[in-house]
């Protein structure tokens, strides 16, 4: 399964952990997955940002804690702080995780200090660190391959975006795309 992390999904491995431990065995993962309340084609309100999310009828949605449960079952690590929703497109076998990352403001002057290589190294290091928990949970390890899109500032829209490729030892290529 390919996982595409989009819309404010930041450096996941370093964010605050959830209160409960993620499932550690296949039985615990399956129990957690069976408890999820999927929505299809509904307009849902996200619990933290209060944004409205509506997906086509063919795309399934999870909101709030259910999104976090899915993250934990798939990754063997605590869900990132601010996890708000997940979309799943069964035709493309693609997941999109939505996360609210605080309020705030970053000055455009700060852009000149962005070090793309240091950012990728940090993501790589955090991913490798999280592999210990993935291995303990019996999940395939994930390794960062490199940039697909180096960090870019869109001054017209006042947004940042970047994406990198990763590879999981079972399913192959993954894409992590961030848009802030």
Phi and psi in degrees as GROMACS dihedral restraints (atoms count N, CA, C in turn):
[ dihedral_restraints ]
;  ai    aj    ak    al  type     phi  dphi    fc
    3     4     5     6     1   -91.5    20    10
    4     5     6     7     1   136.3    20    10
    6     7     8     9     1  -113.0    20    10
    7     8     9    10     1   122.9    20    10
    9    10    11    12     1  -113.1    20    10
   10    11    12    13     1   115.5    20    10
   12    13    14    15     1   -98.7    20    10
   13    14    15    16     1   118.0    20    10
   15    16    17    18     1  -131.6    20    10
   16    17    18    19     1   164.5    20    10
   18    19    20    21     1    62.1    20    10
   19    20    21    22     1    78.4    20    10
   21    22    23    24     1    68.1    20    10
   22    23    24    25     1    36.7    20    10
   24    25    26    27     1  -101.4    20    10
   25    26    27    28     1   104.9    20    10
   27    28    29    30     1   -90.6    20    10
   28    29    30    31     1  -154.6    20    10
   30    31    32    33     1   -70.9    20    10
   31    32    33    34     1    98.5    20    10
   33    34    35    36     1   -69.6    20    10
   34    35    36    37     1   -38.6    20    10
   36    37    38    39     1   -68.8    20    10
   37    38    39    40     1   -17.0    20    10
   39    40    41    42     1  -105.6    20    10
   40    41    42    43     1     2.2    20    10
   42    43    44    45     1   -85.6    20    10
   43    44    45    46     1   163.5    20    10
   45    46    47    48     1   -56.6    20    10
   46    47    48    49     1   137.3    20    10
   48    49    50    51     1   -76.6    20    10
   49    50    51    52     1   158.1    20    10
   51    52    53    54     1   -73.8    20    10
   52    53    54    55     1   171.7    20    10
   54    55    56    57     1   -73.2    20    10
   55    56    57    58     1   -39.6    20    10
   57    58    59    60     1   -94.2    20    10
   58    59    60    61     1   156.4    20    10
   60    61    62    63     1   -72.9    20    10
   61    62    63    64     1   142.4    20    10
   63    64    65    66     1   -67.9    20    10
   64    65    66    67     1   158.4    20    10
   66    67    68    69     1   -60.5    20    10
   67    68    69    70     1   141.2    20    10
   69    70    71    72     1  -110.4    20    10
   70    71    72    73     1   -17.5    20    10
   72    73    74    75     1  -121.2    20    10
   73    74    75    76     1   164.0    20    10
   75    76    77    78     1   -61.2    20    10
   76    77    78    79     1   -38.8    20    10
   78    79    80    81     1   -62.8    20    10
   79    80    81    82     1   -44.3    20    10
   81    82    83    84     1   -63.5    20    10
   82    83    84    85     1   -40.7    20    10
   84    85    86    87     1   -61.5    20    10
   85    86    87    88     1   -46.1    20    10
   87    88    89    90     1   -64.6    20    10
   88    89    90    91     1   -39.9    20    10
   90    91    92    93     1   -61.7    20    10
   91    92    93    94     1   -44.4    20    10
   93    94    95    96     1   -62.8    20    10
   94    95    96    97     1   -45.0    20    10
   96    97    98    99     1   -64.0    20    10
   97    98    99   100     1   -37.6    20    10
   99   100   101   102     1   -67.8    20    10
  100   101   102   103     1   -23.8    20    10
  102   103   104   105     1   -82.9    20    10
  103   104   105   106     1    -7.5    20    10
  105   106   107   108     1   -69.0    20    10
  106   107   108   109     1   140.7    20    10
  108   109   110   111     1  -104.4    20    10
  109   110   111   112     1    97.0    20    10
  111   112   113   114     1   -80.4    20    10
  112   113   114   115     1   146.7    20    10
  114   115   116   117     1  -119.8    20    10
  115   116   117   118     1   150.0    20    10
  117   118   119   120     1  -133.0    20    10
  118   119   120   121     1   124.3    20    10
  120   121   122   123     1    66.4    20    10
  121   122   123   124     1    16.7    20    10
  123   124   125   126     1   -95.9    20    10
  124   125   126   127     1   153.1    20    10
  126   127   128   129     1   -86.6    20    10
  127   128   129   130     1   119.3    20    10
  129   130   131   132     1  -116.7    20    10
  130   131   132   133     1   149.1    20    10
  132   133   134   135     1  -100.3    20    10
  133   134   135   136     1   126.4    20    10
  135   136   137   138     1   -74.0    20    10
  136   137   138   139     1   140.1    20    10
  138   139   140   141     1   -71.3    20    10
  139   140   141   142     1   -25.0    20    10
  141   142   143   144     1  -103.1    20    10
  142   143   144   145     1   -52.8    20    10
  144   145   146   147     1   -81.0    20    10
  145   146   147   148     1   -17.9    20    10
  147   148   149   150     1    63.6    20    10
  148   149   150   151     1    17.5    20    10
  150   151   152   153     1   -71.1    20    10
  151   152   153   154     1   154.8    20    10
  153   154   155   156     1   -95.1    20    10
  154   155   156   157     1   137.3    20    10
  156   157   158   159     1  -129.7    20    10
  157   158   159   160     1   121.9    20    10
  159   160   161   162     1  -130.4    20    10
  160   161   162   163     1   126.2    20    10
  162   163   164   165     1  -113.7    20    10
  163   164   165   166     1   159.1    20    10
  165   166   167   168     1   -59.0    20    10
  166   167   168   169     1   158.2    20    10
  168   169   170   171     1   -57.7    20    10
  169   170   171   172     1   -26.3    20    10
  171   172   173   174     1   -82.0    20    10
  172   173   174   175     1    -8.2    20    10
  174   175   176   177     1  -104.1    20    10
  175   176   177   178     1   129.3    20    10
  177   178   179   180     1   -91.4    20    10
  178   179   180   181     1   149.3    20    10
  180   181   182   183     1  -127.4    20    10
  181   182   183   184     1   143.2    20    10
  183   184   185   186     1  -121.5    20    10
  184   185   186   187     1   146.3    20    10
  186   187   188   189     1  -128.4    20    10
  187   188   189   190     1   143.0    20    10
  189   190   191   192     1    61.2    20    10
  190   191   192   193     1  -129.1    20    10
  192   193   194   195     1   -58.1    20    10
  193   194   195   196     1   -31.3    20    10
  195   196   197   198     1   -66.2    20    10
  196   197   198   199     1   -35.1    20    10
  198   199   200   201     1   -63.7    20    10
  199   200   201   202     1   -42.0    20    10
  201   202   203   204     1   -63.8    20    10
  202   203   204   205     1   -40.3    20    10
  204   205   206   207     1   -61.7    20    10
  205   206   207   208     1   -41.1    20    10
  207   208   209   210     1   -63.9    20    10
  208   209   210   211     1   -45.9    20    10
  210   211   212   213     1   -53.3    20    10
  211   212   213   214     1   -49.0    20    10
  213   214   215   216     1   -65.8    20    10
  214   215   216   217     1   -39.3    20    10
  216   217   218   219     1   -66.7    20    10
  217   218   219   220     1   -36.0    20    10
  219   220   221   222     1   -81.4    20    10
  220   221   222   223     1   -28.7    20    10
  222   223   224   225     1  -112.2    20    10
  223   224   225   226     1   -16.2    20    10
  225   226   227   228     1    70.8    20    10
  226   227   228   229     1    11.5    20    10
  228   229   230   231     1  -126.7    20    10
  229   230   231   232     1   159.7    20    10
  231   232   233   234     1   -60.2    20    10
  232   233   234   235     1   145.2    20    10
  234   235   236   237     1   -63.7    20    10
  235   236   237   238     1   146.7    20    10
  237   238   239   240     1   -66.8    20    10
  238   239   240   241     1   147.0    20    10
  240   241   242   243     1   -59.5    20    10
  241   242   243   244     1   135.4    20    10
  243   244   245   246     1    89.2    20    10
  244   245   246   247     1     8.3    20    10
  246   247   248   249     1   -61.6    20    10
  247   248   249   250     1   124.9    20    10
  249   250   251   252     1  -116.1    20    10
  250   251   252   253     1   -34.4    20    10
  252   253   254   255     1  -163.0    20    10
  253   254   255   256     1   161.0    20    10
  255   256   257   258     1  -137.4    20    10
  256   257   258   259     1   138.3    20    10
  258   259   260   261     1  -111.9    20    10
  259   260   261   262     1   141.6    20    10
  261   262   263   264     1  -129.5    20    10
  262   263   264   265     1   122.8    20    10
  264   265   266   267     1  -104.1    20    10
  265   266   267   268     1   104.3    20    10
  267   268   269   270     1   -64.2    20    10
  268   269   270   271     1   -29.4    20    10
  270   271   272   273     1   -66.9    20    10
  271   272   273   274     1   -44.0    20    10
  273   274   275   276     1   -90.7    20    10
  274   275   276   277     1    -6.8    20    10
  276   277   278   279     1    50.8    20    10
  277   278   279   280     1    50.8    20    10
  279   280   281   282     1  -125.6    20    10
  280   281   282   283     1   136.2    20    10
  282   283   284   285     1  -109.0    20    10
  283   284   285   286     1   142.2    20    10
  285   286   287   288     1  -127.2    20    10
  286   287   288   289     1   121.2    20    10
  288   289   290   291     1  -101.1    20    10
  289   290   291   292     1   135.7    20    10
  291   292   293   294     1  -109.8    20    10
  292   293   294   295     1   136.0    20    10
  294   295   296   297     1  -139.2    20    10
  295   296   297   298     1   135.6    20    10
  297   298   299   300     1   -90.4    20    10
  298   299   300   301     1   120.3    20    10
  300   301   302   303     1  -112.3    20    10
  301   302   303   304     1    88.3    20    10
  303   304   305   306     1    47.4    20    10
  304   305   306   307     1   172.6    20    10
  306   307   308   309     1  -100.8    20    10
  307   308   309   310     1   162.9    20    10
  309   310   311   312     1   149.8    20    10
  310   311   312   313     1  -172.4    20    10
  312   313   314   315     1  -147.5    20    10
  313   314   315   316     1   133.7    20    10
  315   316   317   318     1  -118.0    20    10
  316   317   318   319     1   125.3    20    10
  318   319   320   321     1   -66.3    20    10
  319   320   321   322     1   143.4    20    10
  321   322   323   324     1   -62.0    20    10
  322   323   324   325     1   -24.1    20    10
  324   325   326   327     1   -64.8    20    10
  325   326   327   328     1   -26.1    20    10
  327   328   329   330     1   -69.9    20    10
  328   329   330   331     1   -19.9    20    10
  330   331   332   333     1   -58.8    20    10
  331   332   333   334     1   -36.0    20    10
  333   334   335   336     1   -64.4    20    10
  334   335   336   337     1   -17.6    20    10
  336   337   338   339     1   -92.7    20    10
  337   338   339   340     1    -1.0    20    10
  339   340   341   342     1   -70.0    20    10
  340   341   342   343     1   126.7    20    10
  342   343   344   345     1  -112.1    20    10
  343   344   345   346     1    98.4    20    10
  345   346   347   348     1   -58.2    20    10
  346   347   348   349     1   -40.3    20    10
  348   349   350   351     1   -67.2    20    10
  349   350   351   352     1   -38.5    20    10
  351   352   353   354     1   -67.1    20    10
  352   353   354   355     1   -38.2    20    10
  354   355   356   357     1   -62.3    20    10
  355   356   357   358     1   -46.5    20    10
  357   358   359   360     1   -64.1    20    10
  358   359   360   361     1   -38.6    20    10
  360   361   362   363     1   -63.3    20    10
  361   362   363   364     1   -41.6    20    10
  363   364   365   366     1   -62.1    20    10
  364   365   366   367     1   -45.5    20    10
  366   367   368   369     1   -62.0    20    10
  367   368   369   370     1   -43.7    20    10
  369   370   371   372     1   -61.4    20    10
  370   371   372   373     1   -48.2    20    10
  372   373   374   375     1   -61.8    20    10
  373   374   375   376     1   -43.5    20    10
  375   376   377   378     1   -66.8    20    10
  376   377   378   379     1   -36.7    20    10
  378   379   380   381     1   -65.0    20    10
  379   380   381   382     1   -44.5    20    10
  381   382   383   384     1   -64.4    20    10
  382   383   384   385     1   -38.2    20    10
  384   385   386   387     1   -62.9    20    10
  385   386   387   388     1   -41.4    20    10
  387   388   389   390     1   -70.8    20    10
  388   389   390   391     1   -16.4    20    10
  390   391   392   393     1   -63.0    20    10
  391   392   393   394     1   -26.9    20    10
  393   394   395   396     1   -60.7    20    10
  394   395   396   397     1   -43.1    20    10
  396   397   398   399     1   -70.7    20    10
  397   398   399   400     1   -37.4    20    10
  399   400   401   402     1   -62.0    20    10
  400   401   402   403     1   -44.6    20    10
  402   403   404   405     1   -63.1    20    10
  403   404   405   406     1   -44.3    20    10
  405   406   407   408     1   -58.9    20    10
  406   407   408   409     1   -33.6    20    10
  408   409   410   411     1   -87.1    20    10
  409   410   411   412     1     1.5    20    10
  411   412   413   414     1    76.7    20    10
  412   413   414   415     1    23.5    20    10
  414   415   416   417     1  -102.3    20    10
  415   416   417   418     1   154.5    20    10
  417   418   419   420     1   -65.9    20    10
  418   419   420   421     1   146.7    20    10
  420   421   422   423     1   -75.5    20    10
  421   422   423   424     1   153.8    20    10
  423   424   425   426     1  -120.4    20    10
  424   425   426   427     1   137.3    20    10
  426   427   428   429     1  -130.8    20    10
  427   428   429   430     1   134.5    20    10
  429   430   431   432     1   -75.4    20    10
  430   431   432   433     1   133.1    20    10
  432   433   434   435     1   -94.0    20    10
  433   434   435   436     1   -48.7    20    10
  435   436   437   438     1   162.0    20    10
  436   437   438   439     1  -177.3    20    10
  438   439   440   441     1   -68.6    20    10
  439   440   441   442     1   137.6    20    10
  441   442   443   444     1   -99.1    20    10
  442   443   444   445     1   -36.6    20    10
  444   445   446   447     1  -142.8    20    10
  445   446   447   448     1   112.1    20    10
  447   448   449   450     1   -63.5    20    10
  448   449   450   451     1   156.4    20    10
  450   451   452   453     1   -53.7    20    10
  451   452   453   454     1   131.2    20    10
  453   454   455   456     1  -132.1    20    10
  454   455   456   457     1   141.1    20    10
  456   457   458   459     1  -102.0    20    10
  457   458   459   460     1   125.5    20    10
  459   460   461   462     1  -100.3    20    10
  460   461   462   463     1    97.9    20    10
  462   463   464   465     1   -64.9    20    10
  463   464   465   466     1   -31.8    20    10
  465   466   467   468     1   -65.1    20    10
  466   467   468   469     1   -39.9    20    10
  468   469   470   471     1  -100.4    20    10
  469   470   471   472     1    -3.9    20    10
  471   472   473   474     1    52.8    20    10
  472   473   474   475     1    50.0    20    10
  474   475   476   477     1  -130.7    20    10
  475   476   477   478     1   157.3    20    10
  477   478   479   480     1  -114.1    20    10
  478   479   480   481     1   149.4    20    10
  480   481   482   483     1  -152.1    20    10
  481   482   483   484     1   151.2    20    10
  483   484   485   486     1  -162.6    20    10
  484   485   486   487     1   163.0    20    10
  486   487   488   489     1  -150.1    20    10
  487   488   489   490     1   149.0    20    10
  489   490   491   492     1  -138.0    20    10
  490   491   492   493     1   156.9    20    10
  492   493   494   495     1   -96.0    20    10
  493   494   495   496     1   142.4    20    10
  495   496   497   498     1  -132.4    20    10
  496   497   498   499     1   171.2    20    10
  498   499   500   501     1  -139.4    20    10
  499   500   501   502     1   130.5    20    10
  501   502   503   504     1  -102.2    20    10
  502   503   504   505     1   146.1    20    10
  504   505   506   507     1   -67.8    20    10
  505   506   507   508     1   -10.7    20    10
  507   508   509   510     1  -104.2    20    10
  508   509   510   511     1   -52.9    20    10
  510   511   512   513     1   -99.8    20    10
  511   512   513   514     1   -10.6    20    10
  513   514   515   516     1    94.7    20    10
  514   515   516   517     1  -140.8    20    10
  516   517   518   519     1   -65.5    20    10
  517   518   519   520     1   139.7    20    10
  519   520   521   522     1  -128.8    20    10
  520   521   522   523     1   153.0    20    10
  522   523   524   525     1  -123.7    20    10
  523   524   525   526     1   131.8    20    10
  525   526   527   528     1  -115.7    20    10
  526   527   528   529     1   113.1    20    10
  528   529   530   531     1  -114.8    20    10
  529   530   531   532     1   130.6    20    10
  531   532   533   534     1  -117.2    20    10
  532   533   534   535     1   132.9    20    10
  534   535   536   537     1  -133.7    20    10
  535   536   537   538     1   120.2    20    10
